[in-house]
Structures are given as C-alpha cells and as structure tokens.
C-alpha cells in the first residue's frame, strides 16, 4: 500500500467488502494461471496440450512458488469457510476457468469433458498442496513426477 502511495481507506473504497476484495483477488489469480497455461499450450505439440498443462501445473517451479501459483490450491481451504453465497461465486469462477481448458480433454461431449477437467484440476490442486509439505526437494520432485504420470494416464482415452 505504501509503495503504491495508497492509504488503507483509499484502497478499500474500491471494494464494497472484504469478500468482494477476496473474490477479485481469486479472479485475478485465475487469469494469471490461465495466461501461464495459454503460454505453455502455445508451445505444445499438436495433441500434447493436455499433457503440457498437467506438466506445467505439477512442475517443481509451480510448486515452489505458491504466492505466484494457482489460487485454487492456495485458497480453497479458506473459501470453504465462507458463506454459501460467496462460495457460489468462487465456484462459478472456477467452472468458467476450467471450461476454457476442457477443449483439450478427451471425452464424448462437452459435459463429460467439463466434468473431467474440473476433477483433474481439483485433484491436481490437492496434489500441489501435499507436494508443498515435502521438505526434501528430491522427494518433492519425485512426488510431482509420479502425480503427472498418474493424472495424464487417468485422463487419456
């Protein structure tokens, strides 16, 4: 706040509540994650987009930088403590985010692809949190490698 030369009051005037600020931060985090994913997919071989997304999300680099990483992994435990109306807002943002990735998911129709990608991201967010518990870099790296293989094998047809 000081670096931006804003007072707390000046900052909070942009939001009607702390919940609104929290939602805006979550939404911005999802946009940053989407940008990161889109950049990775642009360099993926044709047909390798989903593997690239899994590899990037469960990378040691993403794991080791939680402040710059996925807001789903970072905030879902806190979001679960929010009122139902607020949780619904977060869920809608999450669904919108995952729908943009569903095009890379194998499946018979859009509904199946969307369901599978929501489960994939939910599982990977949990995996990322568990990986962050592992203090030894070698063990954390191996855990993430095993997880990448598991998730890719689970979603391919």
PyMOL commands that set and color helices and strands:
alter all, ss='L'
color gray80, all
select helices_A, chain A and resi 8-12+18-42+49-57+60-63+66-68+71-79+84-99+102-104+110-131+137-155
alter helices_A, ss='H'
color red, helices_A
deselect
rebuild
show_as cartoon
